Amino acid sequence: MLKEFNGFDLVVHNCLITANLQWGNVVDACQLFEEMPERNKVSWTSLISGLLKHGNVNEAIHYFERNPFSDVFSWTATISGLVQNRLSFRAMSLFKEMLCSGVTPNDITFTSVVKACMELGDFRLGMSVLGLIIKGGYEENVGVLNSLVTFYLRLGFIDSARKTFDRMDQKDVVSWTTILGMYVEMGNLGEARRIFDEMPERNEVTWSAMIARLSQSGNAEEAARLFQQMVEYSFKPNISCYSSVISALASLQALQAGKSIHARVLKIGMDMNVFVGSSLIDLYCKCGDTKDGRMVFDALPEKNVVCWNSMVSGYSSNGQLAEATELFNHIPQKNNISWNSLIAGHLGVEDFGEAFEVFHQMILYGEQPSKSTFSSVLSACASLASLEKGKYAHAKAVKLGFQHDIFVDTALLDMYAKSGGIGSSVKIFKRMLQKNDVAWTAMIQGLAENGFAEESLQLFEEMERTSSVAPNELILLSVLFACSHCGLVDKGLAYFNSMEKVYGVRPHERHYTCVVDMLSRSGRLHEAEKLITSMPYEPEANSWAALLSGCKTYGNEKLAARASEKLSEVAETKPGGYVILSNTYASRGRWVDVMNTRRLMSQKGIKKSGGCSWIELRNQVHTFYSQDETHTQWTQIHWLLQLLNTEFQSPLT
């Protein structure tokens, strides 16, 4: 090839060295360089820079030390290459040699040196370099200032970064993107959006960063709207951007818009990407379309744990526990999220016993539960009112060091309260270092529902005095419940009347029903009826049922007839009212009316889930329904019940 030229050509040799380095032919490039009878600055700088790009640091330094042309370009190329190879300390040592040799740095030198200071995390060294930047007259250079802004941000000096950005006379897209990224990472989306709107020029990175952060922070509609603008302005979304906007549409349950994006990624071949694929699975499943979600899942040539978890979670959240369990069993590498998804699925269909069983299997599998796991499992134990299972979960939480976590503690005190261990609830509540509104609510409600109404009201008053927690709907409902069961009617009415004025909480149907129950229990039946008829909502069936119960207690047959009639009317529009009506008739011994109501329920296809009793024995919950013969030992149980019944009917001797 060289024979085509008549003699040696320096320019051609330099081009050949550069080309070989670009192709990765490092050995050939060095051989060409060594064979050159003559070399210039370009020859030396090209070889040194190329060797550093390929990570041949020692060889590059060898040539740098032999370089007779020790100018700013040679020094800068070597310093920059060392920084790129994450040898920042070595780069700074070379920079010091450069200064001692009398060579003046240029803007590219300073940009690389600032990056080295950032890599080393040395603020004082960075400030020394800043002095040299000012001395050299580069304090207005855009590239240098961009590196300074990044330096300040990485070291956590937010104010210095913003001041440097603000005093820049010229800003390029890197300047704007850097400062935008700062506010995005801080979660200050208002300022981030203001900067984004002010940007004279944007690129794909800028758009993607803004869309991703909006989606992650729950501003799904704004993320989708910004994506649409991005496409209209002819910017090409990258994988991250598509994944973010699909996640936003999943949050909005915007199936049609999601299908449109799916068609777009299919067209450009991004549908096989695991990140885009997992977002699409999540989209379809959150929209209730697990069939299409599974099609996306099956089509992915490679699946990471996120894809598996998205599909398991999708089945679980849609109540398809058989499919979720089957897929879960085939996950190559399960993680905490995998187990939590299945536990959450069983909680969603109120299969609390199975939720606990999955938790138990998780422990045996060797997977460490997270705080979220304990919150879910303790909720299941509370619903089962299983003190033994709750204690088991509590012991595991203590072993893992979660006993002082506010969310785990709150779940624990709620579990103990609902399982009858109110004393344990109080102990946990008292030792909590932090108490949020959920913790106060659980404790106030737990005391009220366990018959400690006065203590519940005292705790509410303590909360008002000592904490910054504002009473919410549930707390005030518990307060009204406590007043009702303490017979403190006037105090309860005072709280009820001050809900909106003092606490800024508008009473809902349940609050009105609780006050009706409170008035009915105390014999103030006409006040209760007046409150029902003056409700801003359609009265609940429970309101009329509470009044009817009060009428029975205080013998007001006339008012009872009106309440019974109203309860029947509510049942016509709200099927659940039939159940309450039937129970109310049963409590009053009106068995003919009970049978007629149940016959009507049957004709309308209304089914009532049966009440049950249960007992926990040897860490196993045994559940019993009326006229139930499904228990494995029902024959022995019924024989023993008959025996006990016979004994109780025998005359005492």
C-alpha positions as CSV (number, residue, x, y, z in Angstrom):
1,M,0.0,0.0,0.0
2,L,2.8,2.4,0.8
3,K,4.6,1.6,-2.5
4,E,1.9,3.6,-4.3
5,F,3.5,6.8,-2.8
6,N,6.8,8.0,-4.1
7,G,8.7,8.1,-0.8
8,F,7.5,8.7,2.8
9,D,4.4,10.9,3.5
10,L,4.0,12.1,7.1
11,V,0.3,13.0,6.7
12,V,-0.6,9.6,5.2
13,H,1.3,7.8,8.0
14,N,-0.5,9.9,10.7
15,C,-3.9,9.0,9.1
16,L,-3.0,5.3,9.0
17,I,-2.0,5.3,12.7
18,T,-5.3,7.1,13.6
19,A,-7.3,4.6,11.4
20,N,-5.7,1.5,13.0
21,L,-6.3,2.8,16.5
22,Q,-10.0,3.4,15.6
23,W,-10.2,-0.1,14.3
24,G,-8.6,-1.5,17.5
25,N,-5.4,-2.5,15.7
26,V,-3.1,-1.2,18.5
27,V,-0.1,-3.3,17.6
28,D,-0.2,-2.3,13.9
29,A,-0.5,1.4,15.0
30,C,2.6,1.2,17.2
31,Q,4.5,-0.6,14.5
32,L,3.7,2.1,11.9
33,F,4.7,4.7,14.4
34,E,8.1,3.0,15.1
35,E,8.8,2.7,11.4
36,M,8.3,6.4,10.7
37,P,11.6,8.1,9.8
38,E,10.0,11.4,10.8
39,R,7.2,12.3,13.3
40,N,5.4,15.5,14.2
41,K,3.1,16.7,17.1
42,V,0.1,15.0,15.5
43,S,2.0,11.7,15.3
44,W,2.8,11.6,19.0
45,T,-0.5,13.0,20.3
46,S,-2.6,10.7,18.1
47,L,-0.7,7.6,19.3
48,I,-0.8,8.6,23.0
49,S,-4.5,9.5,22.9
50,G,-5.4,6.3,21.0
51,L,-3.5,4.1,23.4
52,L,-5.3,5.7,26.4
53,K,-8.7,5.2,24.8
54,H,-7.9,1.5,24.5
55,G,-6.8,1.3,28.2
56,N,-3.1,0.8,27.3
57,V,-2.0,3.3,30.0
58,N,1.6,2.3,30.7
59,E,2.4,2.1,27.0
60,A,0.8,5.6,26.5
61,I,2.9,7.0,29.4
62,H,6.0,5.4,27.8
63,Y,5.4,7.3,24.6
64,F,4.5,10.5,26.4
65,E,7.8,10.5,28.3
66,R,9.7,10.1,25.0
67,N,7.6,12.8,23.2
68,P,9.9,15.7,22.2
69,F,6.9,17.9,21.5
70,S,5.7,18.6,25.1
71,D,3.1,21.2,24.2
72,V,-0.4,21.8,25.7
73,F,-2.1,19.4,23.3
74,S,0.2,16.5,24.3
75,W,-0.1,17.2,28.0
76,T,-3.9,17.6,27.7
77,A,-4.4,14.4,25.7
78,T,-2.5,12.4,28.4
79,I,-4.3,14.0,31.3
80,S,-7.7,13.5,29.7
81,G,-6.9,9.9,28.9
82,L,-5.9,9.2,32.5
83,V,-9.2,10.7,33.8
84,Q,-11.1,8.6,31.3
85,N,-9.4,5.5,32.7
86,R,-10.4,6.6,36.2
87,L,-6.8,7.3,37.2
88,S,-7.6,10.8,38.5
89,F,-4.8,10.9,41.1
90,R,-2.2,10.1,38.4
91,A,-3.9,12.7,36.2
92,M,-3.6,15.4,38.9
93,S,0.1,14.5,39.4
94,L,0.7,14.9,35.7
95,F,-1.2,18.2,35.7
96,K,1.1,19.5,38.5
97,E,4.2,18.5,36.3
98,M,2.6,20.3,33.4
99,L,2.4,23.5,35.5
100,C,5.9,23.1,36.8
101,S,7.2,22.7,33.2
102,G,5.7,26.1,32.3
103,V,3.1,24.8,29.9
104,T,-0.2,26.8,30.2
105,P,-3.4,24.7,30.4
106,N,-6.2,25.3,27.9
107,D,-10.0,24.9,28.4
108,I,-10.0,21.2,27.6
109,T,-7.2,20.7,30.2
110,F,-9.2,22.4,32.9
111,T,-12.4,20.5,32.0
112,S,-10.5,17.2,32.5
113,V,-8.8,18.4,35.7
114,V,-12.2,19.4,37.2
115,K,-13.5,16.0,36.4
116,A,-10.5,14.5,38.2
117,C,-11.2,16.6,41.3
118,M,-14.8,15.4,41.1
119,E,-13.7,11.8,40.9
120,L,-11.4,12.2,43.9
121,G,-14.1,14.1,45.8
122,D,-11.6,16.7,46.8
123,F,-13.4,20.1,47.2
124,R,-10.2,22.0,48.3
125,L,-8.3,20.8,45.3
126,G,-11.2,21.8,43.1
127,M,-11.2,25.3,44.6
128,S,-7.4,25.5,43.8
129,V,-8.1,24.6,40.2
130,L,-10.9,27.2,40.1
131,G,-8.3,29.8,41.0
132,L,-6.1,28.7,38.1
133,I,-9.2,28.8,35.8
134,I,-9.9,32.4,36.8
135,K,-6.2,33.3,36.5
136,G,-6.1,31.7,33.0
137,G,-9.1,33.7,31.9
138,Y,-11.4,30.7,31.4
139,E,-14.1,31.7,33.9
140,E,-16.4,32.4,31.0
141,N,-15.7,29.3,29.0
142,V,-18.9,27.2,28.7
143,G,-17.2,23.8,28.7
144,V,-15.1,24.6,31.8
145,L,-18.1,26.1,33.6
146,N,-20.3,23.1,32.8
147,S,-17.6,20.8,34.4
148,L,-17.6,23.1,37.5
149,V,-21.4,22.9,37.8
150,T,-21.2,19.1,37.6
151,F,-18.3,19.1,40.2
152,Y,-20.4,21.1,42.7
153,L,-23.4,18.9,42.2
154,R,-21.5,15.7,42.7
155,L,-20.0,17.0,45.9
156,G,-23.4,18.2,47.2
157,F,-22.8,22.0,46.9
158,I,-26.2,22.8,45.3
159,D,-26.1,26.5,45.9
160,S,-22.6,26.9,44.3
161,A,-23.8,24.9,41.3
162,R,-26.8,27.1,40.8
163,K,-24.8,30.3,41.3
164,T,-22.2,29.2,38.7
165,F,-25.0,28.3,36.3
166,D,-26.8,31.7,36.8
167,R,-23.7,33.8,36.2
168,M,-22.9,32.0,32.9
169,D,-23.4,34.5,30.0
170,Q,-23.5,31.6,27.5
171,K,-25.2,28.3,28.2
172,D,-25.3,25.3,25.9
173,V,-27.6,22.3,26.0
174,V,-25.2,20.6,28.4
175,S,-25.4,23.5,30.8
176,W,-29.2,23.4,30.8
177,T,-29.4,19.6,31.0
178,T,-27.0,19.5,33.9
179,I,-28.9,22.0,36.1
180,L,-32.2,20.4,35.1
181,G,-30.9,17.0,36.2
182,M,-30.0,18.6,39.6
183,Y,-33.6,19.6,40.3
184,V,-34.9,16.3,38.9
185,E,-32.7,14.4,41.3
186,M,-33.8,16.6,44.2
187,G,-37.4,16.0,43.4
188,N,-38.1,19.7,42.9
189,L,-40.2,19.2,39.8
190,G,-41.6,22.7,39.9
191,E,-38.2,24.3,39.4
192,A,-37.1,21.5,37.0
193,R,-40.2,22.2,34.8
194,R,-39.5,25.9,34.9
195,I,-35.9,25.4,33.7
196,F,-37.1,22.9,31.1
197,D,-39.6,25.4,29.7
198,E,-36.9,28.1,29.6
199,M,-34.3,25.9,27.7
200,P,-33.6,27.4,24.3
201,E,-32.5,24.0,23.1
202,R,-33.4,20.5,24.2
203,N,-32.1,17.0,23.3
204,E,-33.4,13.5,23.8
205,V,-31.6,13.2,27.2
206,T,-33.4,16.3,28.5
207,W,-36.8,15.2,27.4
208,S,-36.3,11.7,28.8
209,A,-35.0,12.9,32.1
210,M,-38.1,15.1,32.6
211,I,-40.6,12.5,31.4
212,A,-39.0,9.8,33.6
213,R,-39.0,11.9,36.8
214,L,-42.6,13.1,36.2
215,S,-43.7,9.4,35.8
216,Q,-41.8,8.3,38.9
217,S,-43.2,11.1,41.1
218,G,-46.8,10.3,40.2
219,N,-47.4,13.1,37.7
220,A,-48.4,10.5,35.1
221,E,-50.7,12.8,33.1
222,E,-48.0,15.5,32.7
223,A,-45.5,12.8,31.7
224,A,-47.8,11.5,29.0
225,R,-48.5,15.1,27.8
226,L,-44.7,15.9,27.6
227,F,-44.0,12.7,25.7
228,Q,-46.6,13.7,23.1
229,Q,-44.9,17.1,22.8
230,M,-41.5,15.4,22.4
231,V,-42.8,13.3,19.5
232,E,-44.5,16.4,17.9
233,Y,-41.1,18.2,18.0
234,S,-39.6,15.2,16.1
235,F,-37.3,14.0,18.9
236,K,-36.7,10.3,19.0
237,P,-37.5,8.7,22.4
238,N,-35.0,6.2,23.7
239,I,-35.6,3.0,25.6
240,S,-35.7,4.8,29.0
241,C,-38.2,7.3,27.7
242,Y,-40.6,4.6,26.3
243,S,-40.4,2.7,29.5
244,S,-41.2,5.8,31.5
245,V,-44.2,6.9,29.4
246,I,-45.6,3.3,29.4
247,S,-45.3,3.2,33.2
248,A,-47.2,6.6,33.3
249,L,-50.0,5.3,31.1
250,A,-50.1,2.2,33.3
251,S,-50.7,4.4,36.3
252,L,-53.5,6.2,34.4
253,Q,-54.9,2.8,33.2
254,A,-54.9,4.4,29.7
255,L,-55.1,1.1,27.7
256,Q,-55.8,2.6,24.3
257,A,-53.0,5.2,24.6
258,G,-50.7,2.4,25.8
259,K,-51.6,0.2,22.8
260,S,-50.6,3.1,20.6
261,I,-47.2,3.3,22.2
262,H,-46.9,-0.5,22.0
263,A,-47.5,-0.3,18.2
264,R,-44.8,2.4,18.0
265,V,-42.2,0.3,19.8
266,L,-43.1,-2.8,17.7
267,K,-42.5,-0.7,14.6
268,I,-39.0,0.3,15.7
269,G,-38.1,-3.1,17.2
270,M,-37.9,-2.0,20.9
271,D,-40.6,-4.4,22.0
272,M,-38.0,-7.1,22.6
273,N,-36.2,-4.9,25.2
274,V,-36.7,-6.2,28.7
275,F,-37.3,-2.8,30.3
276,V,-39.9,-1.8,27.7
277,G,-41.4,-5.3,27.9
278,S,-41.8,-5.2,31.7
279,S,-43.5,-1.8,31.4
280,L,-45.9,-3.1,28.8
281,I,-46.7,-6.1,31.0
282,D,-47.4,-3.8,33.9
283,L,-49.6,-1.6,31.6
284,Y,-51.8,-4.4,30.4
285,C,-52.2,-6.0,33.8
286,K,-53.1,-2.7,35.5
287,C,-55.8,-2.3,32.9
288,G,-57.1,-5.8,33.7
289,D,-55.8,-7.3,30.4
290,T,-53.6,-10.1,31.8
291,K,-54.1,-12.0,28.5
292,D,-52.2,-9.4,26.4
293,G,-49.8,-8.9,29.3
294,R,-48.9,-12.6,29.1
295,M,-48.5,-12.4,25.3
296,V,-45.9,-9.7,25.8
297,F,-44.2,-11.7,28.5
298,D,-44.1,-14.9,26.4
299,A,-42.7,-13.0,23.4
300,L,-39.7,-11.6,25.2
301,P,-36.6,-13.6,24.2
302,E,-34.8,-12.7,27.4
303,K,-36.6,-12.1,30.7
304,N,-35.1,-10.6,33.8
305,V,-36.6,-10.8,37.3
306,V,-38.5,-7.6,36.7
307,C,-40.4,-9.1,33.9
308,W,-41.3,-12.2,35.9
309,N,-42.3,-10.1,38.9
310,S,-44.4,-7.8,36.7
311,M,-46.4,-10.8,35.4
312,V,-46.8,-12.4,38.8
313,S,-47.9,-9.1,40.3
314,G,-50.3,-8.6,37.4
315,Y,-52.0,-12.0,37.9
316,S,-52.1,-11.4,41.7
317,S,-53.6,-7.9,41.5
318,N,-56.3,-9.3,39.1
319,G,-57.2,-12.1,41.5
320,Q,-55.8,-14.8,39.3
321,L,-54.0,-16.6,42.1
322,A,-53.7,-20.0,40.3
323,E,-51.9,-18.4,37.4
324,A,-49.8,-16.2,39.6
325,T,-48.7,-19.2,41.7
326,E,-47.9,-21.3,38.7
327,L,-45.7,-18.6,37.2
328,F,-44.2,-17.8,40.5
329,N,-43.0,-21.4,40.8
330,H,-41.2,-21.2,37.5
331,I,-39.2,-17.9,38.3
332,P,-35.5,-18.8,37.8
333,Q,-34.4,-16.5,40.5
334,K,-37.0,-15.2,43.0
335,N,-36.4,-12.1,45.0
336,N,-38.2,-10.2,47.7
337,I,-40.6,-8.5,45.3
338,S,-41.5,-11.9,43.8
339,W,-42.7,-13.2,47.2
340,N,-44.3,-9.9,48.2
341,S,-46.4,-9.9,44.9
342,L,-47.8,-13.3,45.7
343,I,-48.5,-12.4,49.4
344,A,-50.3,-9.2,48.2
345,G,-52.4,-11.3,45.8
346,H,-53.7,-13.5,48.5
347,L,-54.4,-10.5,50.7
348,G,-56.3,-8.9,47.8
349,V,-58.8,-11.9,47.6
350,E,-58.9,-12.1,51.5
351,D,-57.2,-15.4,51.5
352,F,-55.3,-14.5,54.7
353,G,-54.3,-18.0,55.7
354,E,-52.6,-18.6,52.4
355,A,-50.9,-15.2,52.5
356,F,-49.3,-16.3,55.8
357,E,-48.4,-19.7,54.3
358,V,-46.5,-18.0,51.4
359,F,-44.7,-15.9,54.0
360,H,-43.7,-19.1,55.9
361,Q,-42.4,-20.6,52.7
362,M,-40.5,-17.5,52.0
363,I,-38.7,-17.9,55.3
364,L,-37.9,-21.5,54.6
365,Y,-36.7,-20.6,51.1
366,G,-34.1,-18.4,52.7
367,E,-35.4,-15.1,51.3
368,Q,-35.2,-12.2,53.8
369,P,-38.5,-10.4,54.3
370,S,-38.6,-6.7,53.9
371,K,-40.5,-4.1,55.9
372,S,-43.2,-4.2,53.3
373,T,-43.5,-8.0,53.7
374,F,-44.1,-7.7,57.4
375,S,-46.7,-4.9,56.9
376,S,-48.6,-7.3,54.6
377,V,-48.2,-10.4,56.7
378,L,-49.2,-8.7,59.9
379,S,-52.3,-7.3,58.2
380,A,-53.2,-10.9,57.3
381,C,-52.7,-12.0,60.9
382,A,-54.9,-9.1,62.1
383,S,-57.6,-10.2,59.7
384,L,-57.3,-13.7,60.9
385,A,-57.2,-12.5,64.5
386,S,-54.4,-15.1,64.8
387,L,-52.3,-14.1,67.8
388,E,-50.0,-17.1,67.4
389,K,-49.2,-16.3,63.8
390,G,-48.8,-12.6,64.7
391,K,-46.3,-13.5,67.4
392,Y,-44.4,-15.6,64.9
393,A,-44.1,-12.7,62.5
394,H,-43.2,-10.3,65.3
395,A,-40.4,-12.6,66.4
396,K,-39.0,-12.7,62.8
397,A,-39.3,-8.9,62.6
398,V,-37.3,-8.5,65.8
399,K,-34.7,-10.9,64.6
400,L,-34.2,-8.9,61.4
401,G,-34.0,-5.6,63.4
402,F,-37.3,-4.1,62.0
403,Q,-39.0,-3.8,65.4
404,H,-38.3,0.0,65.5
405,D,-39.5,0.7,62.0
406,I,-42.6,3.0,62.1
407,F,-44.5,1.0,59.5
408,V,-43.7,-2.4,61.0
409,D,-44.5,-1.1,64.5
410,T,-47.9,0.3,63.3
411,A,-48.7,-3.0,61.7
412,L,-47.8,-4.8,64.9
413,L,-49.9,-2.7,67.2
414,D,-52.9,-3.0,64.8
415,M,-52.4,-6.8,64.7
416,Y,-52.3,-7.2,68.5
417,A,-55.3,-4.9,68.9
418,K,-57.4,-6.9,66.4
419,S,-56.3,-10.2,67.9
420,G,-57.3,-9.1,71.4
421,G,-53.8,-8.4,72.7
422,I,-54.5,-4.7,73.4
423,G,-51.9,-4.7,76.2
424,S,-49.1,-5.5,73.7
425,S,-50.5,-2.8,71.3
426,V,-50.1,-0.2,74.1
427,K,-46.5,-1.3,74.9
428,I,-45.5,-1.1,71.2
429,F,-47.2,2.3,70.8
430,K,-45.5,3.7,73.9
431,R,-42.0,2.6,72.8
432,M,-42.4,4.0,69.3
433,L,-39.8,6.8,68.8
434,Q,-41.9,8.3,65.9
435,K,-45.7,8.2,65.6
436,N,-47.5,9.2,62.3
437,D,-51.2,9.5,61.7
438,V,-51.5,5.8,60.9
439,A,-50.0,4.8,64.3
440,W,-52.3,7.2,66.2
441,T,-55.3,6.0,64.3
442,A,-54.6,2.3,64.9
443,M,-54.1,2.8,68.6
444,I,-57.1,5.1,69.1
445,Q,-59.3,2.7,67.1
446,G,-57.8,-0.4,68.8
447,L,-58.6,0.9,72.3
448,A,-62.2,1.9,71.2
449,E,-63.0,-1.4,69.6
450,N,-61.6,-3.4,72.5
451,G,-63.9,-1.8,75.0
452,F,-61.4,0.8,76.3
453,A,-63.5,3.8,75.1
454,E,-62.4,6.2,77.9
455,E,-58.7,5.4,77.3
456,S,-59.3,5.9,73.5
457,L,-60.6,9.4,74.1
458,Q,-57.8,10.2,76.5
459,L,-55.3,9.2,73.9
460,F,-57.0,11.3,71.3
461,E,-56.7,14.3,73.6
462,E,-53.1,13.5,74.2
463,M,-52.5,13.4,70.4
464,E,-54.1,16.9,70.1
465,R,-51.9,18.2,72.9
466,T,-48.5,16.7,72.2
467,S,-48.3,15.8,68.5
468,S,-48.5,17.6,65.1
469,V,-50.8,15.0,63.7
470,A,-54.1,16.4,62.5
471,P,-57.2,14.3,63.2
472,N,-58.4,12.5,60.1
473,E,-61.6,10.7,59.1
474,L,-60.7,7.4,60.7
475,I,-59.5,8.9,64.0
476,L,-62.7,11.0,64.3
477,L,-64.8,7.9,63.5
478,S,-63.0,6.1,66.3
479,V,-63.6,9.0,68.7
480,L,-67.3,9.0,67.9
481,F,-67.4,5.2,68.3
482,A,-65.7,5.6,71.8
483,C,-68.2,8.3,72.8
484,S,-71.1,6.1,71.7
485,H,-69.8,3.2,73.8
486,C,-69.0,5.4,76.8
487,G,-72.5,7.0,76.8
488,L,-70.8,10.4,76.3
489,V,-73.5,11.6,73.9
490,D,-73.0,15.4,74.3
491,K,-69.3,15.1,74.0
492,G,-69.7,13.0,70.9
493,L,-72.1,15.5,69.4
494,A,-69.6,18.3,70.1
495,Y,-66.9,16.4,68.3
496,F,-69.2,15.7,65.4
497,N,-70.3,19.3,65.0
498,S,-66.7,20.5,65.1
499,M,-65.4,18.1,62.5
500,E,-65.6,20.4,59.6
501,K,-65.2,23.7,61.5
502,V,-62.3,22.8,63.7
503,Y,-60.6,19.8,62.0
504,G,-61.4,20.5,58.4
505,V,-62.8,17.0,57.9
506,R,-66.2,16.7,56.2
507,P,-68.4,14.0,57.9
508,H,-69.2,11.0,55.7
509,E,-72.0,8.4,55.9
510,R,-70.1,6.3,58.5
511,H,-69.7,9.3,60.8
512,Y,-73.5,10.1,60.6
513,T,-74.3,6.4,61.2
514,C,-72.0,6.3,64.3
515,V,-73.8,9.4,65.7
516,V,-77.2,7.9,65.0
517,D,-76.1,4.7,66.8
518,M,-74.8,6.9,69.7
519,L,-78.2,8.8,70.0
520,S,-80.2,5.5,69.6
521,R,-78.2,3.8,72.4
522,S,-78.9,6.6,74.8
523,G,-82.7,6.7,74.0
524,R,-82.6,10.0,72.1
525,L,-84.5,8.3,69.2
526,H,-86.3,11.3,67.7
527,E,-82.9,13.2,67.5
528,A,-81.5,10.1,65.8
529,E,-84.4,10.1,63.2
530,K,-84.0,13.8,62.6
531,L,-80.3,13.4,62.0
532,I,-81.0,10.6,59.5
533,T,-83.5,12.6,57.5
534,S,-81.2,15.7,57.5
535,M,-78.2,13.8,56.1
536,P,-76.5,15.4,53.0
537,Y,-76.2,11.8,51.8
538,E,-78.6,8.9,51.2
539,P,-78.7,7.2,54.6
540,E,-76.9,3.9,55.0
541,A,-78.9,0.8,55.9
542,N,-76.9,0.7,59.1
543,S,-78.3,4.0,60.2
544,W,-81.9,2.8,60.1
545,A,-80.8,-0.5,61.6
546,A,-79.2,1.4,64.6
547,L,-82.4,3.4,65.1
548,L,-84.5,0.2,64.9
549,S,-82.3,-1.4,67.5
550,G,-82.7,1.6,69.8
551,C,-86.5,1.5,69.3
552,K,-86.5,-2.2,70.4
553,T,-84.5,-1.3,73.5
554,Y,-86.7,1.6,74.5
555,G,-90.0,0.1,73.3
556,N,-90.9,2.8,70.7
557,E,-93.0,0.7,68.4
558,K,-94.3,3.6,66.3
559,L,-90.9,4.8,65.4
560,A,-89.7,1.2,64.9
561,A,-92.3,0.7,62.2
562,R,-91.1,3.8,60.4
563,A,-87.5,2.7,60.7
564,S,-88.3,-0.8,59.5
565,E,-90.2,0.6,56.5
566,K,-87.2,2.9,55.6
567,L,-84.8,0.0,56.0
568,S,-86.9,-2.1,53.6
569,E,-86.7,0.8,51.1
570,V,-83.0,1.1,51.3
571,A,-82.7,-2.7,50.8
572,E,-84.5,-2.3,47.4
573,T,-81.8,0.1,46.1
574,K,-78.8,-1.3,48.0
575,P,-78.8,-5.2,48.1
576,G,-76.5,-5.1,51.2
577,G,-79.5,-3.6,53.0
578,Y,-81.3,-7.0,52.9
579,V,-78.6,-8.6,55.0
580,I,-78.9,-5.9,57.6
581,L,-82.7,-6.1,57.5
582,S,-82.6,-9.9,57.9
583,N,-80.2,-9.6,60.9
584,T,-82.4,-6.8,62.4
585,Y,-85.5,-9.0,62.2
586,A,-83.6,-11.9,63.7
587,S,-82.4,-9.8,66.7
588,R,-86.0,-8.9,67.4
589,G,-87.2,-12.5,67.1
590,R,-89.3,-11.8,63.9
591,W,-88.4,-15.2,62.3
592,V,-91.2,-15.1,59.7
593,D,-89.9,-11.7,58.5
594,V,-86.4,-13.2,58.5
595,M,-87.5,-16.1,56.2
596,N,-89.4,-13.7,53.9
597,T,-86.4,-11.5,53.6
598,R,-84.0,-14.4,52.9
599,R,-86.5,-15.7,50.3
600,L,-86.5,-12.3,48.6
601,M,-82.7,-12.3,48.7
602,S,-82.6,-15.7,47.0
603,Q,-85.0,-14.5,44.3
604,K,-82.8,-11.5,43.6
605,G,-79.6,-13.6,43.6
606,I,-78.2,-11.9,46.7
607,K,-75.8,-14.1,48.6
608,K,-74.6,-13.4,52.1
609,S,-71.2,-14.6,53.1
610,G,-71.7,-16.7,56.2
611,G,-70.5,-15.7,59.6
612,C,-68.0,-18.0,61.1
613,S,-66.2,-18.9,64.3
614,W,-62.6,-20.1,64.6
615,I,-60.1,-21.4,67.0
616,E,-56.4,-21.6,66.7
617,L,-54.9,-24.9,67.9
618,R,-51.2,-25.9,67.5
619,N,-50.5,-23.1,65.1
620,Q,-53.5,-24.1,62.9
621,V,-56.7,-22.1,62.4
622,H,-59.9,-24.2,62.5
623,T,-62.9,-22.4,60.9
624,F,-66.6,-23.3,61.5
625,Y,-69.7,-22.1,59.7
626,S,-73.3,-22.8,60.6
627,Q,-74.4,-26.3,59.5
628,D,-70.9,-26.8,58.2
629,E,-69.7,-30.4,57.7
630,T,-66.5,-29.7,55.8
631,H,-64.1,-30.0,58.7
632,T,-62.2,-33.3,58.7
633,Q,-63.2,-34.1,62.3
634,W,-66.8,-32.8,62.1
635,T,-68.3,-36.2,63.3
636,Q,-66.3,-36.2,66.5
637,I,-66.9,-32.4,67.0
638,H,-70.7,-32.9,66.7
639,W,-70.7,-35.9,69.0
640,L,-68.9,-33.9,71.7
641,L,-71.2,-30.9,71.2
642,Q,-74.2,-33.3,71.7
643,L,-72.6,-34.7,74.8
644,L,-72.0,-31.2,76.3
645,N,-75.5,-30.2,75.4
646,T,-76.9,-33.3,77.2
647,E,-74.7,-32.5,80.3
648,F,-75.9,-28.9,80.4
649,Q,-79.6,-30.0,80.1
650,S,-79.2,-32.4,83.0
651,P,-80.5,-31.2,86.4
652,L,-77.8,-30.1,88.8
653,T,-77.1,-32.4,91.7
